[in-house]
């Protein structure tokens, strides 16, 4: 099983690496790079909503904070591209920590509603604070990726690899986290906070940690987005983006490790192919989402791994029966 | 005194769920709290384990005042508990569920997780071994790799006890450990509870099944309408007029 998993993962990484060669189409590369950025953001949402059980609806807001932090640092200060690139996610996490301290005093749907409001306030601040953010006109003039030593990062292909590289790191960190004692702690909180507390787990500390980490992911994604698109408008913090991220996560599989990748790629590419339907696309996504929530609450990945687990369990039962007969 | 409460009171609005209860747990023994439905047994447990904060009164554990401590700090002092319904992670195996029980004795943080440090690997192994140890103790070692979703109610109860034991407690509170399982399984669980006591653990349980409590417990407290109406050995409790009245439906105030 483990062997199989390794082979599958290597295959997909290879596929991702060869993608620009298989599809030397700069538009496809653009869509793919953008998907990778969304994937990073969705992983952040997965940590807090999927593994800790706290549905943060301010996630798009933090994504926007990351993007604007980077945009403002590069256009309005002289600190340079790379320092801004590192500073922007840190700023996002710092703001996230402050908001987490307050919002985590609420629970369940109250938390969701509270963070939804936080997200909207972030949108309003970006939209109305024209002197800083440029308001509805947006923020322009964000510099392109500078060359990294001898490596040029201006061509679509090299940008693709750059985003892919960072995404793989972020996925790797999520993998390490989920499979560690820290991840188990978060899952214990998701299952039952009272039980986790009675097991001696400081839920306050761990929830804040999870929230901070999710905003860090949002910040990284936002920073990449800003450096990739090079134009920012307040709509990136809108509820539309928020629910897009949530849809990617739920379709792929909330609380699963590969769910964000599966969900994001699937929906981004389906909506690309269904572009001719314009807004009627939602007629397909709406029912799809409803069906998934009803029949497979852990998304496509949860459904598939459920199939595998059942088969494995049946094999085990069969083996035990054979043993008994002998 | 190992664990004692003094004048412990909890009111929810106008309702007094637990009223001025003085109670003490003897070290190394099996203690039980019984009482009719709604007598305040679970609330009393929740007060001791820090899930609820008492309105007034005091709780002392190993001579330390724990009245105001949060539940997680109390657990670290060596007090574990189970719940009437344990919410386990259904999509994970038994051992994966139990491993987290040892988390409070480990120190790994986010940094350790991201860099997969030696400390993390050691502590993971430690947690795994602890889980193996307690699963063997409760008799679930051969099913440790089963998904919790596929195991029986009785096995879930045992898993919950294993989870409590993984915290390395000195005292374990069991909230209706045999609710919803058949007589045979109840006897087997009683056996397990006795084994815990023989291994030096102090046990305190809430139970409805009279027969089991009478044969198992060495000291019993009876609660009714939030008040302690009797305390003593099983023989003493069985003869107590007030207890009989409470259980036969007569009013204590009559």
Interface residues (C-beta under 8 A of the other chain):
Chain A: X173 X176 X177 X180 X181 X182 X183 X184 X185 X187 X188 X191 X192 X194 X195 X197 X198 X199 X200 X201 X202 X203 X209 X213 X298 X309 X313
Chain B: X49 X50 X51 X70 X71 X72 X73 X75 X76 X80 X81 X83 X86 X87 X88 X89 X91 X92 X96 X99 X100 X101 X103 X104 X106 X108 X109 X110 X112 X113 X114 X116 X120 X123 X124 X127 X147 X150 X163 X164 X167
